[in-house]
Amino acid sequence: MLNLLNQHRTIRKYTEQPIDPQVLAQLFEAACRTSNTGNMQAYSIVSTTDKKLKEQLAPAHFNQPMITQAPVVLTFCADYNRFSKWCEQRQADPGYDNFQSFMATAIDTLLAAQTFCIAAESIGLGICYLGTTTYNAREIINTLKLPRLVVPITTITVGYPAEMPEQTDRLPLNAVVHYETYHDFTPTDIDQLYAEKESSEFYKQFVAENNKETLAQVFTDIRYSRKNNEFFSDKFLKVLKEQGFLSASNQQ
């Protein structure tokens, strides 16, 4: 299993081979065994295989080609709709229209998504996470007809790989793992931790193509700028309020 995890690759191109519905169901079963808050399973998975629906989803994901090309598109959603309705039908007063509940269900949703991905890769399927889901959550909500207290958190394309790309680089473990307490980073630490990434020909070309002086500037000025982060933050907070996760009492 460790070897499998260490071989992870993001797959953006898929063959035309469909995924057997029984295989997909087994993967959903595995995902739904994931640890979650209070065993409430406050998440939902919307599986989209219909060509027209995938085409409708594509603009929300900036028309990345794998949305329409992958045989299955999965939208993992934070979902307190189902659990709240159960509470109400059993004479219990649900109190999940708040930010704390959203955070709990968002974490559980991502845990289920990652379990699905590990299970899928273990049987030869390829996956790709799309980070665009929260950028355009309102558009996805409209397309998938998500009700109150349901918000999309991440989208995963899945299928049989038509490519085997090189593995993406990772920082050394001492950049991520802290023993006992957090060890803050000195300027020398930062230089050492990012040295390999910054010296690679791939990233040097990345910097040159974007006409920047450093790789960090590509991230701050081009890929994930303050302007875009603030824009999509405001947009997503509006969605959370519209979907009922930020109740009036929490806005005071």
GROMACS elastic network, one bead per residue, 0.5 to 0.9 nm:
[ bonds ]
;  ai    aj funct       b0    kb
    1     4     6  0.50085   500
    1     5     6  0.63154   500
    1     6     6  0.86376   500
    1   122     6  0.82427   500
    2     5     6  0.51448   500
    2     6     6  0.61706   500
    2     7     6  0.87015   500
    3     6     6  0.50875   500
    3     7     6  0.63426   500
    4     7     6  0.51907   500
    4     8     6  0.68612   500
    4   118     6  0.85718   500
    4   121     6  0.78959   500
    4   122     6  0.69823   500
    5     8     6  0.55802   500
    5   118     6  0.74987   500
    5   121     6  0.86774   500
    5   122     6  0.88359   500
    7   167     6  0.75805   500
    8   118     6  0.88735   500
    8   121     6  0.78711   500
    8   126     6  0.89702   500
    8   167     6  0.71798   500
    8   168     6  0.88605   500
    9   126     6  0.77807   500
    9   127     6  0.80335   500
    9   128     6  0.84955   500
    9   164     6  0.76624   500
    9   165     6  0.69731   500
    9   166     6  0.73681   500
    9   167     6  0.55328   500
    9   168     6  0.72016   500
   10   126     6  0.71649   500
   10   127     6  0.60681   500
   10   128     6  0.52060   500
   10   129     6  0.78014   500
   10   164     6  0.88126   500
   10   165     6  0.77412   500
   10   167     6  0.79092   500
   10   168     6  0.81940   500
   11    14     6  0.74491   500
   11    66     6  0.89630   500
   11   126     6  0.54086   500
   11   127     6  0.54379   500
   11   128     6  0.55077   500
   11   157     6  0.85745   500
   11   158     6  0.82714   500
   11   159     6  0.86448   500
   11   160     6  0.89062   500
   11   161     6  0.63797   500
   11   162     6  0.81236   500
   11   163     6  0.69977   500
   11   164     6  0.73873   500
   11   165     6  0.74795   500
   12    65     6  0.81259   500
   12    66     6  0.57127   500
   12    69     6  0.89240   500
   12    70     6  0.82301   500
   12   126     6  0.82476   500
   12   127     6  0.75439   500
   12   128     6  0.62562   500
   12   157     6  0.80573   500
   12   158     6  0.89248   500
   12   161     6  0.79941   500
   12   162     6  0.84323   500
   12   163     6  0.79257   500
   13    65     6  0.84969   500
   13    66     6  0.64189   500
   13    69     6  0.74386   500
   13    70     6  0.73545   500
   13   126     6  0.88106   500
   13   159     6  0.85049   500
   13   160     6  0.85210   500
   13   161     6  0.62188   500
   13   162     6  0.53514   500
   13   163     6  0.61307   500
   14    17     6  0.81570   500
   14    66     6  0.78504   500
   14    69     6  0.69494   500
   14    70     6  0.58596   500
   14    71     6  0.78744   500
   14   126     6  0.78393   500
   14   158     6  0.80561   500
   14   159     6  0.57140   500
   14   160     6  0.54033   500
   14   163     6  0.72543   500
   15    18     6  0.82776   500
   15    69     6  0.85751   500
   15    70     6  0.79560   500
   15    71     6  0.84810   500
   15   159     6  0.71955   500
   15   160     6  0.56642   500
   15   161     6  0.60590   500
   15   162     6  0.50211   500
   15   163     6  0.87799   500
   16    69     6  0.82224   500
   16    70     6  0.79696   500
   16    71     6  0.71468   500
   16   159     6  0.83747   500
   16   160     6  0.79182   500
   16   162     6  0.88026   500
   17    71     6  0.76707   500
   17   159     6  0.76455   500
   17   160     6  0.66955   500
   18    21     6  0.87953   500
   18    71     6  0.58933   500
   18    72     6  0.82994   500
   18   159     6  0.73025   500
   18   160     6  0.80098   500
   19    22     6  0.84187   500
   19    23     6  0.68538   500
   19    24     6  0.67161   500
   19    71     6  0.71273   500
   19    72     6  0.78140   500
   19   125     6  0.89439   500
   19   158     6  0.87794   500
   19   159     6  0.67631   500
   19   160     6  0.79342   500
   20    23     6  0.51952   500
   20    24     6  0.63623   500
   20    25     6  0.87053   500
   21    25     6  0.60867   500
   21    26     6  0.86359   500
   22    26     6  0.62698   500
   22    27     6  0.87232   500
   23    26     6  0.51258   500
   23    27     6  0.63893   500
   23    28     6  0.87622   500
   24    27     6  0.50776   500
   24    28     6  0.62768   500
   24    29     6  0.86652   500
   24   120     6  0.86321   500
   25    28     6  0.50041   500
   25    29     6  0.62020   500
   25    30     6  0.87056   500
   26    30     6  0.63491   500
   26    31     6  0.87291   500
   27    30     6  0.50501   500
   27    31     6  0.62394   500
   27    32     6  0.86411   500
   27   115     6  0.87320   500
   27   116     6  0.59391   500
   27   117     6  0.85635   500
   27   119     6  0.62430   500
   27   120     6  0.65655   500
   28    32     6  0.61075   500
   28    33     6  0.87412   500
   28    45     6  0.85405   500
   28   112     6  0.89018   500
   28   116     6  0.66539   500
   29    32     6  0.51563   500
   29    33     6  0.65115   500
   29   116     6  0.86995   500
   30    33     6  0.53275   500
   30    34     6  0.72377   500
   30   112     6  0.85479   500
   30   115     6  0.69955   500
   30   116     6  0.65328   500
   30   119     6  0.69971   500
   31    34     6  0.56517   500
   31   111     6  0.82102   500
   31   113     6  0.67471   500
   31   114     6  0.78543   500
   31   115     6  0.51226   500
   31   117     6  0.84254   500
   31   119     6  0.78829   500
   32    35     6  0.83445   500
   32    41     6  0.77312   500
   32   112     6  0.63589   500
   32   115     6  0.84252   500
   32   116     6  0.84261   500
   33    36     6  0.87167   500
   33   112     6  0.79923   500
   33   115     6  0.85721   500
   34    41     6  0.89253   500
   34   108     6  0.82194   500
   34   111     6  0.66803   500
   34   112     6  0.56637   500
   34   115     6  0.67263   500
   35    38     6  0.89700   500
   35    39     6  0.75121   500
   35    41     6  0.87305   500
   35   108     6  0.75154   500
   35   111     6  0.74742   500
   35   112     6  0.80070   500
   36    39     6  0.55167   500
   36    40     6  0.70395   500
   36    41     6  0.61854   500
   36    42     6  0.81145   500
   36   104     6  0.85733   500
   36   105     6  0.83395   500
   36   107     6  0.82914   500
   36   108     6  0.52585   500
   36   109     6  0.84731   500
   36   111     6  0.77696   500
   36   112     6  0.83481   500
   37    40     6  0.62232   500
   37    41     6  0.72222   500
   37    42     6  0.80411   500
   37   104     6  0.67542   500
   37   105     6  0.76267   500
   37   107     6  0.88195   500
   37   108     6  0.68096   500
   38    41     6  0.79282   500
   39    42     6  0.83226   500
   40    43     6  0.86216   500
   40    83     6  0.71393   500
   41    44     6  0.82105   500
   41    79     6  0.84315   500
   41    80     6  0.89137   500
   41    83     6  0.83128   500
   41   105     6  0.80688   500
   41   108     6  0.74482   500
   41   109     6  0.84399   500
   42    77     6  0.87338   500
   42    78     6  0.63881   500
   42    80     6  0.54184   500
   42    81     6  0.82268   500
   42    82     6  0.76538   500
   42    83     6  0.67479   500
   42   104     6  0.84885   500
   42   105     6  0.55284   500
   42   106     6  0.86150   500
   42   108     6  0.72176   500
   42   109     6  0.75420   500
   43    76     6  0.71781   500
   43    77     6  0.54878   500
   43    80     6  0.71811   500
   43    82     6  0.88100   500
   43   105     6  0.64281   500
   43   106     6  0.78915   500
   43   108     6  0.70126   500
   43   109     6  0.54025   500
   43   112     6  0.83283   500
   43   150     6  0.81971   500
   44    75     6  0.82433   500
   44    76     6  0.59797   500
   44    77     6  0.51072   500
   44    78     6  0.65895   500
   44    79     6  0.59666   500
   44   109     6  0.76456   500
   44   150     6  0.83024   500
   44   152     6  0.89880   500
   45    74     6  0.64805   500
   45    75     6  0.56904   500
   45    77     6  0.61095   500
   45   109     6  0.87132   500
   45   113     6  0.86849   500
   46    73     6  0.81582   500
   46    74     6  0.56121   500
   46    75     6  0.50508   500
   46    76     6  0.64706   500
   46    77     6  0.76997   500
   46   144     6  0.78886   500
   47    72     6  0.67136   500
   47    73     6  0.59417   500
   47    75     6  0.66052   500
   47    76     6  0.87748   500
   48    51     6  0.83849   500
   48    53     6  0.70195   500
   48    54     6  0.67300   500
   48    71     6  0.85128   500
   48    72     6  0.57864   500
   48    73     6  0.50718   500
   48    74     6  0.61997   500
   48    75     6  0.80135   500
   49    52     6  0.88304   500
   49    53     6  0.76187   500
   49    54     6  0.70059   500
   49    70     6  0.85365   500
   49    71     6  0.60494   500
   49    73     6  0.65022   500
   49    74     6  0.88673   500
   50    53     6  0.53626   500
   50    54     6  0.62384   500
   50    55     6  0.87051   500
   50    71     6  0.88117   500
   50    72     6  0.85630   500
   51    54     6  0.51861   500
   51    55     6  0.62551   500
   51    56     6  0.87436   500
   51    68     6  0.69477   500
   51    71     6  0.88864   500
   52    55     6  0.50039   500
   52    56     6  0.62808   500
   52    57     6  0.87337   500
   52    68     6  0.88401   500
   53    57     6  0.62530   500
   53    58     6  0.86587   500
   53   143     6  0.76868   500
   53   144     6  0.84627   500
   54    58     6  0.61209   500
   54    67     6  0.63160   500
   54    68     6  0.54476   500
   54    69     6  0.88416   500
   54    72     6  0.88506   500
   54    73     6  0.74303   500
   55    58     6  0.51396   500
   55    59     6  0.76894   500
   55    63     6  0.85887   500
   55    67     6  0.76649   500
   55    68     6  0.60099   500
   56    59     6  0.67659   500
   56    60     6  0.81009   500
   56   140     6  0.88361   500
   56   143     6  0.68495   500
   57    60     6  0.56439   500
   57    61     6  0.69096   500
   57    63     6  0.83139   500
   57    67     6  0.75423   500
   57    68     6  0.85238   500
   57   139     6  0.79799   500
   57   140     6  0.65057   500
   57   143     6  0.67560   500
   57   144     6  0.85049   500
   58    61     6  0.52156   500
   58    62     6  0.64723   500
   58    64     6  0.67355   500
   58    65     6  0.78894   500
   58    66     6  0.88750   500
   58    67     6  0.58766   500
   58    68     6  0.68685   500
   59    64     6  0.81087   500
   59   139     6  0.86353   500
   60    63     6  0.71237   500
   60   132     6  0.72854   500
   60   133     6  0.74083   500
   60   135     6  0.80130   500
   60   136     6  0.54475   500
   60   137     6  0.78014   500
   60   138     6  0.88416   500
   60   139     6  0.61160   500
   60   140     6  0.65247   500
   61    64     6  0.60686   500
   61    67     6  0.77531   500
   61   130     6  0.74812   500
   61   131     6  0.83138   500
   61   132     6  0.53563   500
   61   133     6  0.68193   500
   61   135     6  0.84129   500
   61   136     6  0.74408   500
   62    65     6  0.89987   500
   62   132     6  0.76053   500
   63    66     6  0.84578   500
   63    67     6  0.73545   500
   63    68     6  0.84877   500
   64    67     6  0.61109   500
   64    68     6  0.81284   500
   65    68     6  0.58712   500
   65    69     6  0.61136   500
   65    70     6  0.84457   500
   66    70     6  0.53276   500
   66    73     6  0.88751   500
   66   128     6  0.85225   500
   66   157     6  0.68824   500
   67    70     6  0.58819   500
   67    71     6  0.86508   500
   67    72     6  0.83321   500
   67    73     6  0.65727   500
   67   156     6  0.88825   500
   67   157     6  0.66089   500
   68    71     6  0.78279   500
   68    72     6  0.88329   500
   68    73     6  0.83782   500
   69    72     6  0.86956   500
   70    73     6  0.67770   500
   70   157     6  0.59971   500
   70   158     6  0.61528   500
   70   159     6  0.58876   500
   70   160     6  0.85959   500
   71   157     6  0.78780   500
   71   158     6  0.68169   500
   71   159     6  0.58420   500
   71   160     6  0.86396   500
   72   156     6  0.84480   500
   72   157     6  0.59995   500
   72   158     6  0.55335   500
   72   159     6  0.66603   500
   73   155     6  0.70688   500
   73   156     6  0.59477   500
   73   158     6  0.64838   500
   74   154     6  0.83663   500
   74   155     6  0.55325   500
   74   156     6  0.51257   500
   74   157     6  0.62351   500
   74   158     6  0.77898   500
   75   133     6  0.82984   500
   75   140     6  0.88881   500
   75   152     6  0.64610   500
   75   153     6  0.75125   500
   75   154     6  0.60289   500
   75   156     6  0.65481   500
   75   157     6  0.88534   500
   76   109     6  0.62890   500
   76   110     6  0.75718   500
   76   112     6  0.82535   500
   76   113     6  0.66670   500
   76   151     6  0.86558   500
   76   152     6  0.59263   500
   76   153     6  0.58694   500
   76   154     6  0.54258   500
   76   155     6  0.60720   500
   76   156     6  0.79590   500
   77   105     6  0.85669   500
   77   106     6  0.76667   500
   77   109     6  0.63358   500
   77   110     6  0.88084   500
   77   146     6  0.89707   500
   77   150     6  0.63057   500
   77   151     6  0.53276   500
   77   153     6  0.52951   500
   77   154     6  0.71614   500
   77   155     6  0.88369   500
   78   102     6  0.71939   500
   78   103     6  0.88857   500
   78   104     6  0.87672   500
   78   105     6  0.51930   500
   78   106     6  0.52324   500
   78   107     6  0.84678   500
   78   108     6  0.78650   500
   78   109     6  0.58046   500
   78   110     6  0.88679   500
   78   149     6  0.77187   500
   78   150     6  0.55390   500
   78   151     6  0.52451   500
   78   152     6  0.61969   500
   78   153     6  0.64175   500
   79    82     6  0.68066   500
   79    83     6  0.78659   500
   79   102     6  0.85785   500
   79   105     6  0.67725   500
   79   106     6  0.84838   500
   79   109     6  0.84750   500
   79   148     6  0.87388   500
   79   149     6  0.58460   500
   79   151     6  0.66770   500
   79   152     6  0.86390   500
   80    83     6  0.53132   500
   80    84     6  0.58313   500
   80    85     6  0.84483   500
   80    96     6  0.68348   500
   80    97     6  0.82879   500
   80   101     6  0.82539   500
   80   102     6  0.83214   500
   80   105     6  0.75317   500
   80   148     6  0.84638   500
   80   149     6  0.52830   500
   80   150     6  0.64054   500
   81    84     6  0.53066   500
   81    85     6  0.62091   500
   81    86     6  0.87384   500
   81   147     6  0.73132   500
   81   148     6  0.64494   500
   81   149     6  0.50183   500
   81   150     6  0.62087   500
   82    85     6  0.52836   500
   82    86     6  0.63699   500
   82    87     6  0.88048   500
   82   149     6  0.86980   500
   83    86     6  0.51162   500
   83    87     6  0.62992   500
   83    88     6  0.87641   500
   83    94     6  0.82412   500
   84    87     6  0.50309   500
   84    88     6  0.62192   500
   84    89     6  0.86287   500
   84    92     6  0.87775   500
   84    93     6  0.81144   500
   84    94     6  0.54521   500
   84    95     6  0.80970   500
   84    96     6  0.74653   500
   84   149     6  0.87673   500
   85    88     6  0.50960   500
   85    89     6  0.61350   500
   85    90     6  0.86154   500
   85    94     6  0.83093   500
   86    89     6  0.51609   500
   86    90     6  0.62928   500
   86    91     6  0.88892   500
   86    92     6  0.83897   500
   86    94     6  0.89984   500
   87    90     6  0.51536   500
   87    91     6  0.64028   500
   87    93     6  0.63572   500
   87    94     6  0.59977   500
   88    91     6  0.52629   500
   88    92     6  0.53020   500
   88    93     6  0.61325   500
   88    94     6  0.69291   500
   89    92     6  0.74158   500
   90    93     6  0.88536   500
   94    97     6  0.82274   500
   95    98     6  0.75782   500
   95   101     6  0.83022   500
   96    99     6  0.82656   500
   96   100     6  0.79900   500
   96   101     6  0.52587   500
   96   102     6  0.76087   500
   96   149     6  0.84014   500
   96   244     6  0.88560   500
   96   245     6  0.72514   500
   97   100     6  0.86622   500
   97   101     6  0.68832   500
   97   102     6  0.77309   500
   97   149     6  0.72387   500
   97   243     6  0.88658   500
   97   244     6  0.55432   500
   97   246     6  0.59944   500
   97   247     6  0.56278   500
   98   101     6  0.55522   500
   98   102     6  0.63751   500
   98   103     6  0.89160   500
   98   244     6  0.76352   500
   98   247     6  0.57871   500
   98   249     6  0.86550   500
   98   250     6  0.68146   500
   99   103     6  0.61789   500
   99   104     6  0.86635   500
   99   240     6  0.86709   500
   99   245     6  0.60011   500
   99   246     6  0.59120   500
   99   247     6  0.84750   500
   99   250     6  0.79156   500
  100   103     6  0.52000   500
  100   104     6  0.63563   500
  100   105     6  0.87843   500
  100   245     6  0.88701   500
  101   104     6  0.51156   500
  101   105     6  0.62127   500
  101   106     6  0.84547   500
  101   245     6  0.76350   500
  102   105     6  0.52620   500
  102   106     6  0.59150   500
  102   107     6  0.85319   500
  102   149     6  0.86906   500
  102   240     6  0.85259   500
  102   245     6  0.62366   500
  102   246     6  0.86189   500
  103   106     6  0.50583   500
  103   107     6  0.61421   500
  103   108     6  0.86065   500
  104   107     6  0.53307   500
  104   108     6  0.63015   500
  104   109     6  0.86309   500
  105   109     6  0.59644   500
  105   110     6  0.86441   500
  106   109     6  0.50298   500
  106   110     6  0.63584   500
  106   111     6  0.87082   500
  106   151     6  0.87737   500
  106   152     6  0.89134   500
  106   153     6  0.66384   500
  107   110     6  0.52863   500
  107   111     6  0.62767   500
  107   112     6  0.87765   500
  108   111     6  0.50452   500
  108   112     6  0.62733   500
  108   113     6  0.86144   500
  109   112     6  0.52481   500
  109   113     6  0.62278   500
  109   114     6  0.87784   500
  109   153     6  0.72687   500
  109   154     6  0.83497   500
  110   114     6  0.61262   500
  110   115     6  0.85350   500
  110   153     6  0.75313   500
  110   154     6  0.73938   500
  111   114     6  0.52744   500
  111   115     6  0.62424   500
  111   116     6  0.86519   500
  112   115     6  0.51517   500
  112   116     6  0.61963   500
  112   117     6  0.87047   500
  113   116     6  0.51244   500
  113   117     6  0.63143   500
  113   118     6  0.88240   500
  113   154     6  0.79864   500
  113   155     6  0.86911   500
  113   156     6  0.80158   500
  114   118     6  0.62204   500
  114   119     6  0.85540   500
  115   118     6  0.51977   500
  115   119     6  0.61594   500
  115   120     6  0.85100   500
  116   119     6  0.51608   500
  116   120     6  0.60315   500
  116   121     6  0.86296   500
  117   121     6  0.61087   500
  117   122     6  0.85071   500
  117   125     6  0.87210   500
  117   126     6  0.82075   500
  117   127     6  0.65287   500
  117   128     6  0.87309   500
  117   156     6  0.83723   500
  117   158     6  0.84906   500
  118   121     6  0.52465   500
  118   122     6  0.61818   500
  119   122     6  0.51125   500
  119   123     6  0.68956   500
  119   125     6  0.87958   500
  120   123     6  0.56193   500
  120   124     6  0.67226   500
  120   125     6  0.52477   500
  120   126     6  0.69957   500
  120   127     6  0.76302   500
  120   158     6  0.80323   500
  120   159     6  0.88639   500
  121   124     6  0.51199   500
  121   126     6  0.58318   500
  121   127     6  0.73724   500
  122   125     6  0.73536   500
  124   159     6  0.89338   500
  124   160     6  0.69784   500
  124   161     6  0.80800   500
  125   158     6  0.67739   500
  125   159     6  0.54794   500
  125   161     6  0.64937   500
  126   157     6  0.81922   500
  126   158     6  0.56718   500
  126   159     6  0.55244   500
  126   160     6  0.56916   500
  126   161     6  0.53590   500
  126   162     6  0.89566   500
  127   156     6  0.64737   500
  127   157     6  0.55482   500
  127   159     6  0.68062   500
  127   160     6  0.86437   500
  127   161     6  0.83885   500
  128   155     6  0.82909   500
  128   156     6  0.54393   500
  128   157     6  0.52760   500
  128   158     6  0.67668   500
  129   154     6  0.71193   500
  129   155     6  0.59029   500
  129   157     6  0.67464   500
  130   133     6  0.65820   500
  130   154     6  0.65820   500
  130   155     6  0.53308   500
  130   156     6  0.61048   500
  130   157     6  0.78612   500
  131   134     6  0.72047   500
  131   135     6  0.78044   500
  131   153     6  0.89653   500
  131   154     6  0.67008   500
  131   155     6  0.74399   500
  132   135     6  0.50943   500
  132   136     6  0.65809   500
  132   137     6  0.83707   500
  132   154     6  0.77772   500
  132   155     6  0.79682   500
  133   136     6  0.57381   500
  133   137     6  0.56825   500
  133   140     6  0.75776   500
  133   152     6  0.65161   500
  133   153     6  0.61289   500
  133   154     6  0.53156   500
  133   155     6  0.61238   500
  134   138     6  0.84681   500
  134   151     6  0.86488   500
  134   152     6  0.67772   500
  134   153     6  0.59860   500
  134   154     6  0.71302   500
  134   232     6  0.78760   500
  134   233     6  0.88229   500
  134   235     6  0.88268   500
  134   236     6  0.64053   500
  135   138     6  0.85642   500
  135   232     6  0.54885   500
  135   233     6  0.79947   500
  135   235     6  0.74321   500
  135   236     6  0.67750   500
  136   139     6  0.55658   500
  136   140     6  0.65674   500
  136   141     6  0.87927   500
  136   232     6  0.80696   500
  136   235     6  0.80199   500
  136   236     6  0.77654   500
  137   140     6  0.51050   500
  137   141     6  0.60084   500
  137   142     6  0.86269   500
  137   151     6  0.71085   500
  137   152     6  0.61059   500
  137   153     6  0.80011   500
  137   235     6  0.85109   500
  137   236     6  0.68743   500
  137   239     6  0.70465   500
  138   142     6  0.62544   500
  138   143     6  0.87105   500
  138   151     6  0.85587   500
  138   152     6  0.88042   500
  138   235     6  0.85278   500
  138   236     6  0.80442   500
  138   239     6  0.62194   500
  139   142     6  0.52055   500
  139   143     6  0.62969   500
  139   144     6  0.87011   500
  140   143     6  0.50785   500
  140   144     6  0.60044   500
  140   145     6  0.80769   500
  140   146     6  0.82129   500
  140   151     6  0.89083   500
  140   152     6  0.73000   500
  141   144     6  0.53694   500
  141   145     6  0.55637   500
  141   147     6  0.78564   500
  141   150     6  0.82606   500
  141   151     6  0.70409   500
  141   152     6  0.71437   500
  142   145     6  0.50567   500
  142   146     6  0.67607   500
  143   146     6  0.80435   500
  146   149     6  0.84461   500
  146   150     6  0.59138   500
  146   151     6  0.72181   500
  146   152     6  0.84881   500
  146   243     6  0.89655   500
  147   150     6  0.57685   500
  147   151     6  0.84013   500
  147   243     6  0.73542   500
  148   151     6  0.81417   500
  148   242     6  0.77949   500
  148   244     6  0.59405   500
  148   245     6  0.85075   500
  149   240     6  0.82839   500
  149   242     6  0.89136   500
  149   243     6  0.51857   500
  149   244     6  0.54125   500
  149   245     6  0.61938   500
  150   240     6  0.89632   500
  150   243     6  0.66037   500
  150   244     6  0.84771   500
  150   245     6  0.87281   500
  151   239     6  0.79851   500
  151   240     6  0.73303   500
  151   243     6  0.70641   500
  152   155     6  0.78615   500
  158   161     6  0.86716   500
  159   162     6  0.88796   500
  161   164     6  0.70995   500
  164   167     6  0.87924   500
  165   168     6  0.86594   500
  166   169     6  0.89788   500
  169   197     6  0.75709   500
  170   173     6  0.85877   500
  170   197     6  0.83089   500
  171   174     6  0.81694   500
  171   175     6  0.63275   500
  171   176     6  0.77188   500
  171   193     6  0.67485   500
  171   194     6  0.71894   500
  171   196     6  0.83937   500
  171   197     6  0.77331   500
  172   175     6  0.56735   500
  172   176     6  0.74339   500
  172   193     6  0.67058   500
  172   194     6  0.87692   500
  173   176     6  0.53559   500
  173   177     6  0.57708   500
  173   178     6  0.89980   500
  174   177     6  0.53039   500
  174   178     6  0.70426   500
  174   193     6  0.80100   500
  175   178     6  0.81075   500
  175   185     6  0.87210   500
  175   189     6  0.86248   500
  175   190     6  0.85723   500
  175   193     6  0.63188   500
  175   194     6  0.89840   500
  177   182     6  0.87173   500
  178   181     6  0.62907   500
  178   182     6  0.54606   500
  178   183     6  0.62026   500
  179   182     6  0.70675   500
  179   183     6  0.79577   500
  180   183     6  0.89791   500
  185   188     6  0.78382   500
  185   189     6  0.55240   500
  185   190     6  0.63669   500
  186   189     6  0.50128   500
  186   190     6  0.63911   500
  186   191     6  0.87482   500
  187   190     6  0.51515   500
  187   191     6  0.63128   500
  187   192     6  0.87435   500
  188   191     6  0.51249   500
  188   192     6  0.62573   500
  188   193     6  0.86215   500
  189   192     6  0.51720   500
  189   193     6  0.60232   500
  189   194     6  0.85953   500
  190   193     6  0.51678   500
  190   194     6  0.61450   500
  190   195     6  0.82210   500
  191   194     6  0.55652   500
  191   195     6  0.57569   500
  192   195     6  0.51552   500
  192   196     6  0.79425   500
  193   196     6  0.74083   500
  193   197     6  0.83384   500
  194   197     6  0.53719   500
  194   198     6  0.60525   500
  194   199     6  0.85320   500
  195   198     6  0.52486   500
  195   199     6  0.60345   500
  195   200     6  0.87056   500
  196   199     6  0.52157   500
  196   200     6  0.62946   500
  197   200     6  0.55533   500
  197   201     6  0.89805   500
  197   202     6  0.87879   500
  197   203     6  0.69436   500
  197   215     6  0.88822   500
  198   201     6  0.83453   500
  198   202     6  0.89694   500
  198   203     6  0.62711   500
  198   204     6  0.68617   500
  198   214     6  0.82490   500
  198   215     6  0.67106   500
  199   202     6  0.85867   500
  199   203     6  0.73168   500
  199   204     6  0.68488   500
  200   203     6  0.55437   500
  200   204     6  0.62392   500
  200   205     6  0.87271   500
  201   205     6  0.61249   500
  201   206     6  0.84717   500
  202   205     6  0.53617   500
  202   206     6  0.62751   500
  202   207     6  0.89035   500
  203   207     6  0.61550   500
  203   208     6  0.85377   500
  203   215     6  0.69882   500
  204   207     6  0.51825   500
  204   208     6  0.63155   500
  204   209     6  0.86814   500
  204   214     6  0.85431   500
  204   215     6  0.76110   500
  205   209     6  0.59888   500
  205   210     6  0.85430   500
  206   209     6  0.52757   500
  206   210     6  0.63848   500
  206   211     6  0.87009   500
  206   212     6  0.88845   500
  206   215     6  0.75631   500
  206   218     6  0.80008   500
  207   210     6  0.53349   500
  207   211     6  0.62057   500
  207   212     6  0.54239   500
  207   213     6  0.67876   500
  207   214     6  0.62656   500
  207   215     6  0.55662   500
  207   216     6  0.88918   500
  207   217     6  0.82499   500
  207   218     6  0.65210   500
  208   212     6  0.62707   500
  208   213     6  0.78412   500
  208   214     6  0.89153   500
  209   212     6  0.79150   500
  210   218     6  0.67916   500
  210   222     6  0.78111   500
  211   218     6  0.86242   500
  212   215     6  0.73995   500
  212   216     6  0.89669   500
  212   217     6  0.63364   500
  212   218     6  0.65091   500
  212   221     6  0.88629   500
  213   216     6  0.86364   500
  213   217     6  0.69817   500
  213   218     6  0.85252   500
  214   217     6  0.53444   500
  214   218     6  0.69474   500
  215   218     6  0.52062   500
  215   219     6  0.68885   500
  216   219     6  0.52720   500
  216   220     6  0.63166   500
  216   221     6  0.84500   500
  217   220     6  0.50032   500
  217   221     6  0.54806   500
  217   222     6  0.74103   500
  217   223     6  0.89975   500
  218   221     6  0.54841   500
  218   222     6  0.51194   500
  218   223     6  0.62194   500
  218   224     6  0.82830   500
  218   225     6  0.89232   500
  219   222     6  0.56747   500
  219   224     6  0.54154   500
  219   225     6  0.69449   500
  220   223     6  0.65769   500
  220   224     6  0.55210   500
  220   226     6  0.70071   500
  221   224     6  0.67438   500
  221   226     6  0.77470   500
  222   225     6  0.59080   500
  223   228     6  0.89540   500
  224   227     6  0.83618   500
  224   228     6  0.66360   500
  224   229     6  0.65465   500
  225   228     6  0.53403   500
  225   229     6  0.60951   500
  225   230     6  0.85693   500
  226   229     6  0.50476   500
  226   230     6  0.60381   500
  226   231     6  0.84497   500
  227   230     6  0.53762   500
  227   231     6  0.61563   500
  227   232     6  0.87426   500
  228   232     6  0.60824   500
  228   233     6  0.82840   500
  229   232     6  0.54093   500
  229   233     6  0.59202   500
  229   234     6  0.86213   500
  230   234     6  0.61825   500
  230   235     6  0.85602   500
  231   234     6  0.53981   500
  231   235     6  0.62983   500
  231   236     6  0.87606   500
  232   236     6  0.59762   500
  232   237     6  0.84320   500
  233   236     6  0.52249   500
  233   237     6  0.60957   500
  233   238     6  0.85614   500
  234   237     6  0.51966   500
  234   238     6  0.62366   500
  234   239     6  0.87716   500
  235   238     6  0.52203   500
  235   239     6  0.64822   500
  235   240     6  0.89292   500
  236   240     6  0.62581   500
  236   241     6  0.86727   500
  237   240     6  0.50440   500
  237   241     6  0.63044   500
  237   242     6  0.86331   500
  237   246     6  0.84456   500
  238   241     6  0.51675   500
  238   242     6  0.61589   500
  238   243     6  0.85820   500
  239   243     6  0.59659   500
  239   244     6  0.85286   500
  239   245     6  0.87507   500
  240   243     6  0.51474   500
  240   244     6  0.62628   500
  240   245     6  0.52330   500
  240   246     6  0.61525   500
  241   244     6  0.52175   500
  241   245     6  0.56052   500
  241   247     6  0.69284   500
  241   248     6  0.88073   500
  242   245     6  0.76805   500
  242   246     6  0.80160   500
  243   246     6  0.80568   500
  244   247     6  0.61010   500
  246   249     6  0.80892   500
  246   250     6  0.60915   500
  246   251     6  0.71023   500
  247   250     6  0.54643   500
  247   251     6  0.68713   500
  248   251     6  0.52545   500
  248   252     6  0.71928   500
  249   252     6  0.60357   500
